[in-house]
Amino acid sequence: MIFGQGAVPILRNGLVEGACGVGGGASQQDEDCAKAGVERLASRR
């Protein structure tokens, strides 16, 4: 296993419900995109 940057957990009520991972850019860009996606999901609940 190789740990790297680019994914974030999806949390609901303090529990891990899943994860969102992105690849293709620099590590920080991938993580920023993943965070934006998860935040968008959270705002639609």
Long-range contacts (C-beta under 8 A, 24 or more apart in sequence): 5-30, 5-31, 6-30, 6-31, 6-34, 7-31, 7-34, 8-34, 8-35, 8-38, 10-38, 10-41, 12-45
